[in-house]
Amino acid sequence: MKTSRVSIAAAIAAGSVFVLSGPAFAHVGVQPVGEAAKGGYATINFKVPNERDNASTTQLEVNFPIDQPLTSVMPQDVPGWTVTVEKSKLDKPLTVHGKQINEAVTKVTWTGGKIEPGKFQQFPLSVGKLPESVDQMVFKSIQTYDNGEVVRWIEEAKEGAAEPQNPAPVLKLAAPKGDDHHDSGAKADEAKNADKGAEHGHDKAASEHGSDTTARALGIAGIVVGLGGVAFGIASRRRSA
């Protein structure tokens, strides 16, 4: 009897933990495709699960951090959805690829589609240039359902504290790559020159090998001719005798 009661209590406790932790697993999140390196460009996906069993998600609004402005944000088409990209003036212009940028993307909104109960949708963006001085970017997002409910995924996690009820999507940034385009080009030129040097050395070696082979052939031919002359001389002496 005691064992049965303990088992039932454990099952109820486990079920309670699952129910309480369920929403944390169903929040809006963001992940890079491959790697999001500091100072580079990346493709990122906002994953939006529908966590209601009686309503569908019909809108996603993603807000970009204004203190970490991104000058390039290009959405990928998502069938059935319309995307709107909003920009705002920067208090301090940025210089990207030698050009001065006075505005940056502050919000991207997807509307017109539907994420039904029990399903999720991914919304891809190509973004850059990623900041170099931080380890992560926080994208506060708002999810809207067709029954009028609005869920604000805007709470930032605090170090040492439990995950908030409605956490904001966080993009982790990887260490910057050592090679930029200029370094890559220089290394490509070095590799090309090395290949040319190797090719020249190969041609030279082949030429020297050919010359050596020719010399050997001529030497052998001379020996053969010399032996022929000796044989001819011996034959002539025998005839004279």
Secondary structure, 3 states (H helix, E strand, C coil): CHHHHHHHHHHHHHHHHHHHHHHHHCCCEEEECCCCECCCCEEEEEEEECCCCCCCEEEEEEECCCCCCECEEEECCCCCCEEEEEEEEEEEEEEECCEEEEEEEEEEEEEEEEECCCCEEEEEEEEECCCCCCCEEECEEEEEECCCCEEEECECCCCCCCCCCCECCEEECECCCCCCHHHHHHHHHHHHHHHHHHHHHHHHHHHHHHHHHHHHHHHHHHHHHHHHHHHHHHHHHHHHC
